[in-house]
């Protein structure tokens, strides 16, 4: 039988025909597609005609369509609905993909042609987008080691292959630890938990054909730590959460992290950089490690001061409960929730029924409609899991994208939330609309209810989706989220602000049972508490970002956990707050190079998003049409067609300072 992955898809909008694809199809399809891609690339390299932008740069962009098709289908499902077969495919093909990439980037004839076009750029009459693509392609080849020779070239290939293997192993080990651990709850253990938490642990148990259980899904364990009066159970759950990737045995990630750091440093030094941070940050807005450290430390001081004040209050509350000893990591969320109820008269159990998943999806769509003229029509198509939903995204009656939402936690899905594209927007070599996916890990219930933080996550990921869906460039290489890492979080973090707009909550925060809008008094409390516990949240994030930076800046640590401790001790890390992502769980940094030496980028982007939303406030409306048009023209539709700083200045007229961020987090003096 023919392999459906290698066929021309006649599905709506070219979506993968998942019901026709079996796991057994992927390996053969990858092998065939990679072989075809290499043959196409070699044809470009062997072209006897003089190198031009059209036959070399655009020629390369005509290659790999089949490989993109197969990879888009596989990697969309691999992290969101994993199984043994898919994990085995990832382990097998991670080094193969690294070798495939190395074969292209080390092709000397191809690089000579690219270099020839680059050196002749001033005489080619290229437009701005073409000049940008030429610069990026030449730079990518140089940074990938295309200019290396002999032993250096061979070693670079080996490093890339091994890093690919390590990244896959890190991810799969973390998923295994998260999937395998659970804590059964007896009837007495449910006492004191609000109904929505009981529903979450009950559903988690049903998924395992058991009674109620706490799992390591963030949407289950976090509310349990917030509301369970059982300190012994909170301690057990927190210990399991902290131990992910560090339990010894086959799924331990500590040695993987150490080897990854060593290989990254060697890779950077082969290319002439003093360390990996210098290599990685060269192409980011930050430019160098000193600029990153400067930003993070400007935020660390106010955040730590606030967190220590908060810790004293929480520890006093603990004393009132007759508990001696220091406030611990398994105590913070519980006592912080009690304090929030007292100081803000805000109880999450009272608030959560107003944050229905379906209504929050509707709210995110409505904001996009008011800002950018988009509409969303449900689409009945074949998707990779029954929980997935799809919509046509229309503007002026024309479909411009397909959006897929995969919202519920399951044991086959890696933790966290993310946005990916089965296919990115482009106009060359043919016009393709983007196929975009948001993946989240919300607790499944009927109806599905979100915490306020969950709702922010939904808006965050939809901001990434808008960056993909509104992209309007010629070349896929600079489409959508193909921008500097410390710029990519701007659209997502900016979109979170619309959740806090009173008219949005007033319309869409309706009670799951009664259908009534959230009372104004409760709405005011929710918005008034928006920066509550921000010392804790900022400390756990900045600590992670600084550990990531110090891992990659300077000598590689011989013991990653000792280095982590050294960095945290140097910061004076508050005892009762852990890193948001400790090293053995730090998938942002160790599952691949994406956020390595770049976890700071969320905060770098937040400096801009706080300032960017002020542009709407200055215009007098969160939905000001002129400001929305500028946002689309210079940020959302532009992709990577210009450098990030230039795009932001065209939108806002200047670059912002850190004060707007501190103000937005309630940390300004």
C-alpha positions in Angstrom: 0.0 0.0 0.0 1.2 3.6 -0.7 2.4 5.7 2.2 -0.2 8.4 2.8 2.6 10.8 4.1 4.2 10.7 0.7 1.0 11.4 -1.3 -0.5 14.6 -2.4 -3.0 15.5 0.3 -6.5 16.4 -0.9 -7.7 17.2 2.6 -9.1 20.6 3.4 -6.3 23.2 3.4 -3.7 20.4 3.1 -4.1 19.3 6.7 -2.4 15.9 7.5 -4.8 13.0 6.9 -4.2 11.6 10.4 -6.8 8.8 10.2 -5.0 7.4 7.2 -1.6 7.6 8.8 -0.2 4.9 11.0 2.9 5.2 13.2 4.6 2.7 10.9 4.4 5.1 8.0 6.6 7.8 9.5 10.1 6.2 9.3 9.9 5.3 5.7 8.4 8.7 4.8 11.2 10.5 6.6 13.8 8.4 4.8 12.3 9.1 1.4 11.7 12.8 2.1 15.2 13.4 3.3 16.7 11.6 0.3 14.5 13.7 -2.0 15.5 16.9 -0.2 19.3 16.2 -0.4 18.9 15.4 -4.1 17.1 18.8 -4.7 19.7 20.7 -2.7 22.5 19.0 -4.7 20.9 20.1 -7.9 21.0 23.7 -6.7 24.7 23.3 -5.6 25.6 21.7 -9.0 23.9 24.3 -11.1 26.5 25.2 -13.9 25.1 28.7 -14.3 26.6 31.6 -12.3 25.1 31.9 -8.9 22.2 34.4 -8.6 19.6 35.1 -5.9 17.0 33.4 -8.1 18.9 30.1 -8.8 20.6 29.8 -5.5 18.7 31.5 -2.6 15.3 31.0 -4.1 16.4 27.7 -5.5 17.1 26.5 -2.0 13.6 27.7 -0.9 12.1 25.4 -3.6 13.6 22.3 -1.9 12.3 20.1 0.9 8.5 20.5 0.4 7.9 16.8 1.0 10.2 16.8 4.1 8.3 19.8 5.4 5.0 17.9 4.9 6.1 14.8 6.7 7.8 16.7 9.6 4.8 19.0 10.0 2.5 16.0 10.4 4.8 14.1 12.8 6.2 16.8 15.1 2.7 18.2 15.7 1.6 15.0 17.2 4.9 13.8 18.7 4.9 16.1 21.8 1.1 16.4 22.1 0.1 12.7 21.9 3.2 10.6 22.4 3.4 6.8 22.5 6.2 4.3 22.5 6.3 4.1 18.7 6.5 7.9 18.3 9.2 8.2 21.0 11.2 5.5 19.2 10.9 7.4 15.9 12.1 10.6 17.6 15.1 8.8 19.1 16.0 7.2 15.7 15.6 10.3 13.6 17.0 13.1 15.9 20.6 12.1 14.9 19.5 11.5 11.3 18.0 15.0 11.1 21.2 16.4 12.5 23.2 14.5 9.9 20.8 15.7 7.2 21.2 19.3 8.3 25.0 18.9 8.5 25.1 17.5 4.9 23.4 20.7 3.7 25.3 23.2 5.7 28.7 21.6 5.0 28.1 21.4 1.2 31.0 23.4 0.0 29.8 24.0 -3.5 26.5 25.2 -2.1 28.1 27.5 0.4 30.4 28.9 -2.3 27.3 29.9 -4.4 25.6 31.5 -1.4 28.8 33.4 -0.6 29.1 34.5 -4.2 25.6 36.0 -4.1 26.3 37.6 -0.7 29.5 39.3 -1.9 27.7 40.6 -5.0 24.6 41.9 -3.0 25.2 45.6 -3.6 24.9 45.1 -7.3 21.8 42.8 -7.4 19.0 45.3 -7.0 17.3 43.2 -4.4 14.3 44.4 -2.5 14.4 44.8 1.3 12.9 41.4 2.0 15.3 39.7 -0.4 18.3 41.4 1.1 17.2 40.3 4.6 16.8 36.7 3.5 20.2 36.7 1.8 21.8 38.1 4.9 20.1 35.5 7.1 20.9 32.6 4.9 24.6 33.5 4.6 24.8 34.0 8.4 23.0 30.8 9.1 25.5 28.8 7.0 28.5 30.5 8.6 27.1 30.0 12.1 26.4 26.3 11.3 30.1 25.8 10.4 29.9 25.9 6.6 33.4 27.6 6.6 35.0 24.9 8.7 37.4 22.4 7.1 38.9 19.0 8.0 38.8 18.0 11.6 36.7 21.0 12.6 34.1 20.2 10.1 33.9 16.5 11.1 33.8 17.4 14.8 30.9 19.9 14.2 28.9 17.2 12.5 29.5 14.8 15.4 28.5 17.5 18.0 25.3 18.3 16.2 24.3 14.7 16.0 25.0 14.0 19.7 23.2 17.2 20.8 20.1 16.0 18.9 20.2 12.7 20.6 20.6 14.3 24.0 17.8 16.8 23.5 15.4 14.0 22.6 16.4 11.9 25.5 16.0 14.8 27.9 12.5 15.5 26.7 11.4 11.8 26.8 12.9 11.3 30.3 11.0 14.3 31.6 7.8 13.0 30.0 8.3 9.6 31.5 8.8 11.0 35.0 5.7 13.2 34.6 3.6 10.3 33.2 4.6 7.6 35.7 4.2 9.4 39.0 0.9 9.8 40.8 -0.4 10.0 44.3 -3.6 8.3 45.2 -6.0 10.2 47.4 -8.4 8.6 49.9 -11.8 10.1 50.6 -10.3 11.9 53.7 -7.5 13.4 51.6 -10.1 15.3 49.6 -11.3 17.3 52.6 -10.8 21.0 52.3 -10.4 20.9 48.5 -12.8 23.0 46.4 -15.0 21.2 44.0 -13.0 22.2 40.9 -9.8 20.6 42.4 -11.8 17.4 43.4 -13.1 17.3 39.8 -9.5 17.6 38.4 -8.1 14.8 40.6 -11.1 12.6 39.9 -10.7 13.1 36.2 -7.0 12.4 36.4 -7.8 9.2 38.2 -10.4 8.2 35.6 -7.8 8.7 32.9 -5.7 6.0 34.8 -8.7 3.8 35.6 -8.2 4.6 39.3 -9.8 6.7 42.0 -8.7 10.3 42.6 -5.0 11.0 42.0 -2.7 13.9 42.0 -0.5 13.8 38.9 2.5 15.9 37.7 0.3 17.8 35.3 0.7 21.5 36.3 -3.1 22.0 36.0 -3.6 19.3 38.7 -0.6 19.6 41.0 -0.6 23.4 41.3 -4.2 23.8 42.6 -3.6 20.8 44.9 -0.6 22.7 46.4 -2.8 25.8 46.7 -5.7 24.3 48.5 -4.8 21.0 50.3 -4.7 21.6 54.0 -2.7 18.3 54.3 0.9 19.5 54.7 2.3 16.0 54.4 0.6 15.4 51.1 1.7 18.8 49.8 5.3 17.9 50.7 5.1 14.6 49.0 3.6 16.2 45.8 6.1 19.0 45.8 9.0 16.6 46.2 7.8 14.6 43.2 7.5 17.8 41.2 11.0 19.0 42.1 12.5 15.5 41.5 11.4 15.2 37.8 14.4 14.3 35.8 16.5 13.7 38.9 15.3 10.4 40.2 18.3 8.3 39.2 18.1 5.5 36.8 17.3 5.6 33.1 15.3 8.8 33.2 17.8 11.0 35.1 18.7 14.1 33.1 21.6 15.5 35.1 24.4 13.9 33.1 22.5 14.7 29.9 22.5 18.4 30.9 26.3 18.3 31.7 27.2 16.7 28.4 24.9 19.1 26.5 26.7 22.2 28.1 30.1 20.8 27.3 29.2 20.1 23.6 27.7 23.5 23.2 30.8 25.2 24.4 32.9 23.2 22.1 30.6 24.0 19.2 30.9 27.7 19.9 34.7 27.6 20.2 35.0 25.8 16.9 33.3 28.8 15.4 35.6 31.3 17.2 33.4 32.3 20.1 34.7 32.4 23.7 31.6 30.6 25.0 28.1 29.5 24.0 26.4 32.6 25.4 28.5 34.8 23.2 27.6 32.7 20.2 23.9 32.5 20.9 23.3 36.1 21.9 25.1 37.6 18.9 22.0 37.4 16.8 19.5 38.4 19.5 18.3 41.8 20.5 20.3 41.6 23.7 23.5 41.2 21.8 25.7 39.9 24.7 25.5 38.3 28.2 26.2 41.5 30.0 23.1 43.2 28.6 21.0 40.1 29.7 22.5 40.1 33.2 21.9 43.8 33.5 18.2 43.5 32.8 17.7 40.5 35.0 19.5 42.0 38.0 17.5 45.3 37.6 14.4 43.1 38.1 15.9 40.7 40.7 16.4 43.3 43.4 12.8 44.6 43.6 11.4 41.1 43.1 13.5 39.5 45.8 12.7 42.3 48.3 9.0 41.9 47.7 9.2 38.1 48.0 11.0 38.3 51.3 8.4 40.6 52.7 5.7 38.2 51.5 7.5 35.2 53.0 7.5 36.8 56.5 3.7 37.3 56.3 3.2 33.7 55.1 5.4 32.3 57.8 3.5 34.2 60.4 0.3 32.7 59.1 1.9 29.2 59.3 2.8 29.9 63.0 -0.8 30.8 63.7 -1.6 27.2 62.5 0.8 25.9 65.1 3.5 24.9 62.6 7.1 25.6 63.6 10.1 25.7 61.4 10.7 27.7 58.2 8.2 28.3 55.4 8.9 25.6 52.8 8.3 25.4 49.0 5.3 23.1 49.7 3.8 25.8 52.0 4.0 28.9 49.8 1.1 28.4 47.4 -1.2 27.2 50.2 -0.6 30.1 52.5 -0.4 32.6 49.7 -3.9 31.4 48.6 -5.2 31.9 52.1 -3.6 35.4 52.3 -5.1 36.3 48.9 -8.6 35.4 50.2 -8.1 37.6 53.3 -6.4 40.6 51.7 -8.2 40.7 48.4 -11.4 38.9 49.5 -10.6 36.7 46.5 -11.2 33.0 46.6 -10.2 31.1 43.5 -13.0 28.6 44.1 -15.4 31.5 43.8 -13.6 32.9 40.7 -12.9 29.8 38.7 -16.5 29.1 37.6 -16.4 32.3 35.7 -13.4 31.2 33.6 -15.0 28.6 31.3 -12.6 27.3 28.7 -15.1 27.7 25.9 -15.9 31.3 26.9 -12.2 32.2 27.2 -11.6 30.8 23.7 -14.5 32.9 22.5 -13.0 35.9 24.3 -9.6 35.5 22.6 -11.3 35.3 19.2 -13.5 38.3 19.9 -10.5 40.4 20.8 -8.8 39.4 17.5 -12.0 40.3 15.7 -12.1 43.8 17.2 -8.4 44.4 16.7 -7.7 42.8 13.4 -11.1 42.1 11.7 -10.8 38.3 12.0 -13.6 35.8 12.3 -13.5 32.1 13.3 -15.7 29.4 11.9 -15.6 25.8 13.3 -14.0 23.4 10.9 -14.9 19.6 10.9 -11.6 18.0 9.9 -9.5 14.9 10.7 -7.1 15.8 13.5 -4.6 13.8 15.6 -6.7 13.5 18.8 -10.4 13.6 19.6 -9.8 16.5 22.0 -8.5 18.8 19.2 -10.7 21.4 17.6 -10.2 23.4 14.5 -11.4 26.8 13.0 -11.2 28.5 9.7 -9.7 32.0 10.3 -11.3 34.5 7.9 -10.9 38.2 7.1 -13.2 40.0 4.7 -14.7 36.6 3.9 -11.4 35.0 2.8 -9.8 32.2 4.8 -6.3 33.3 5.8 -5.4 30.5 8.2 -6.5 27.4 10.0 -6.3 27.4 13.8 -6.2 24.2 15.9 -6.7 24.1 19.7 -5.6 21.1 21.8 -6.3 22.2 25.3 -6.6 19.3 27.7 -3.9 17.6 29.8 -3.2 13.9 29.2 -0.4 11.5 30.1 0.8 11.3 26.4 1.3 15.1 26.3 4.5 16.8 27.5 3.9 19.5 30.1 3.6 23.2 29.5 1.9 25.1 26.7 3.2 25.9 23.2 2.3 27.2 19.7 3.5 25.4 16.6 2.7 25.4 12.9 2.1 22.4 10.7 2.8 24.8 7.9 3.9 28.4 8.0 2.7 31.3 5.8 4.5 32.1 2.6 4.0 33.4 -1.0 7.0 31.8 -2.6 7.4 29.4 -4.3 3.6 29.1 -4.0 1.0 30.7 -1.7 0.3 28.7 1.5 -1.9 29.8 4.4 -0.6 28.9 7.8 -1.9 25.9 9.8 -1.3 26.8 13.4 -1.7 24.8 16.7 -2.0 25.9 20.3 -1.3 23.1 22.8 -2.2 23.5 26.5 -2.5 21.3 29.6 -5.7 22.3 31.2 -7.5 20.0 33.6 -10.4 18.2 31.9 -13.8 18.6 33.5 -17.4 19.2 32.5 -17.6 22.1 32.0 -13.9 22.8 31.7 -12.9 25.6 34.1 -9.7 27.5 34.0 -7.8 29.4 36.7 -7.0 33.0 36.0 -3.4 32.0 35.2 -4.8 29.3 32.8 -6.8 31.9 31.0 -3.6 34.1 30.7 -1.8 31.0 29.2 -4.6 30.6 26.7 -4.3 34.3 25.6 -0.5 34.0 25.6 -0.4 31.1 23.2 -3.1 32.7 21.0 -0.8 35.7 20.7 1.8 33.4 19.2 -0.9 32.0 16.9 -1.8 35.5 15.7 1.9 36.1 14.9 1.7 33.1 12.6 -1.8 33.7 11.2 -1.3 37.4 10.4 2.1 36.9 8.8 2.3 38.5 5.4 5.8 37.9 3.9 7.1 36.3 0.7 9.5 33.8 2.1 8.8 31.2 4.8 12.3 31.7 6.2 11.1 35.0 7.7 7.5 34.1 8.3 5.5 34.4 11.5 7.5 33.6 14.6 10.8 33.3 12.7 12.3 36.3 14.6 14.9 36.8 17.3 14.2 34.7 20.3 14.0 37.7 22.6 11.4 39.3 20.3 9.3 36.2 19.7 7.5 36.5 23.1 6.4 40.1 22.5 3.1 39.2 20.6 2.2 36.5 23.1 2.9 38.4 26.2 1.3 41.5 24.8 -1.9 39.6 24.0 -2.3 38.6 27.7 -3.1 42.2 28.4 -6.5 41.9 26.7 -7.7 39.4 29.2 -7.4 42.1 31.8 -9.5 44.6 29.9 -12.7 45.1 32.0 -15.1 45.0 29.0 -13.6 41.6 27.9 -14.1 40.0 31.3 -17.4 41.7 31.7 -18.7 40.0 28.5 -17.0 36.6 28.7 -16.4 35.8 32.3 -19.8 34.2 32.9 -20.7 31.7 35.5 -20.7 28.0 34.4 -24.0 27.2 36.1 -26.0 30.4 36.1 -24.6 32.1 33.0 -24.5 35.4 34.8 -21.7 37.8 34.2 -19.1 38.2 36.9 -20.3 40.8 39.4 -18.5 44.1 39.2 -17.3 43.8 42.7 -15.7 40.4 42.0 -14.3 41.7 38.7 -12.7 44.6 40.5 -11.1 42.1 43.0 -9.8 40.0 40.2 -8.2 42.9 38.4 -7.0 44.4 41.7 -5.2 41.2 42.5 -3.6 40.9 39.1 -0.1 41.5 40.5 -0.7 39.6 43.7 2.3 37.3 44.6 4.3 38.8 41.8 7.5 38.7 44.0 7.2 34.9 44.1 6.5 34.6 40.3 9.3 37.0 39.3 11.9 35.4 41.6 11.2 31.8 40.4 11.5 33.0 36.8 14.5 35.3 37.1 16.4 32.6 39.0 15.9 30.2 36.2 16.9 32.7 33.6 20.1 33.6 35.5 21.1 29.9 36.0 20.6 29.4 32.3 22.8 32.4 31.4 25.6 31.4 33.8 25.5 27.8 32.5 26.5 29.1 29.1 28.7 32.1 30.0 32.2 31.2 31.0 33.7 27.8 31.9 31.4 24.8 31.6 30.5 23.5 35.0 31.8 20.0 35.9 28.7 19.5 38.1 25.5 21.1 36.9 23.7 20.8 40.2 26.6 22.3 42.1 26.7 25.2 39.6 22.9 25.7 40.0 23.4 25.9 43.8 26.3 28.3 43.4 24.2 30.7 41.3 21.2 30.6 43.6 23.4 31.1 46.7 25.0 34.0 45.0 21.6 35.6 44.5 20.5 34.9 48.0 17.5 32.8 46.7 14.6 32.9 49.2 14.4 29.5 50.9 10.8 28.9 50.2 10.9 29.6 46.5 12.3 27.1 43.9 13.4 27.8 40.4 10.5 27.7 37.9 12.5 25.2 36.0 15.3 23.4 37.9 18.0 22.0 35.7 16.8 18.4 35.3 13.4 19.7 34.2 14.6 22.7 32.2 13.2 21.6 28.8 13.3 25.1 27.4 17.1 24.9 27.7 18.0 21.2 27.3 15.5 19.7 24.9 17.0 21.7 22.1 18.8 25.0 21.4 15.7 27.2 21.2 15.9 28.9 24.6 19.4 27.8 25.6 21.2 30.9 26.9 17.9 32.6 26.1 15.3 31.9 28.8 15.7 35.6 29.7 13.8 36.4 26.5 10.4 36.3 28.1 11.5 39.2 30.3 13.3 41.0 27.5 10.0 40.8 25.5 8.0 41.8 28.6 9.9 45.1 28.7 8.4 45.7 25.3 5.0 44.3 25.8 4.4 46.5 28.9 5.4 49.5 26.9 3.4 48.4 23.8 0.1 48.0 25.7 0.7 51.5 27.0 0.4 52.7 23.4 -3.2 51.5 23.4 -3.8 53.1 26.8 -2.4 56.4 25.5 -4.7 56.2 22.5 -7.7 55.9 24.9 -8.8 52.4 24.1 -7.5 48.8 24.2 -9.1 48.4 20.8 -7.9 51.6 19.2 -8.0 50.9 15.4 -5.0 53.0 14.5 -2.7 51.4 17.1 -4.0 48.0 16.2 -3.1 48.6 12.6 0.4 49.7 13.5 0.8 46.6 15.7 -0.2 44.4 12.8 1.9 46.2 10.2 5.1 46.5 12.1 5.0 43.4 14.4 2.5 40.7 13.6 2.5 40.7 9.8 6.2 41.6 9.4 7.7 38.3 10.8 11.5 38.5 10.5 11.5 40.8 7.5 13.5 43.4 9.4 15.6 43.3 12.6 13.5 43.3 15.7 14.6 46.7 17.1 13.8 48.4 13.8 10.3 46.9 13.8 9.6 47.9 17.4 10.8 51.4 16.8 8.5 51.7 13.8 5.6 50.6 16.0 6.4 52.7 19.1 8.9 55.3 18.0 11.5 54.3 20.5 12.8 51.4 22.6 11.4 51.1 26.2 13.1 51.0 29.6 12.6 48.5 32.4 10.3 50.8 34.4 7.1 49.8 32.5 7.8 46.2 33.3 8.3 46.8 37.0 5.1 48.9 37.1 3.2 46.2 35.3 4.4 43.6 37.8 3.6 45.9 40.8 7.3 46.0 41.7 8.0 49.6 41.0 9.1 51.7 44.0 
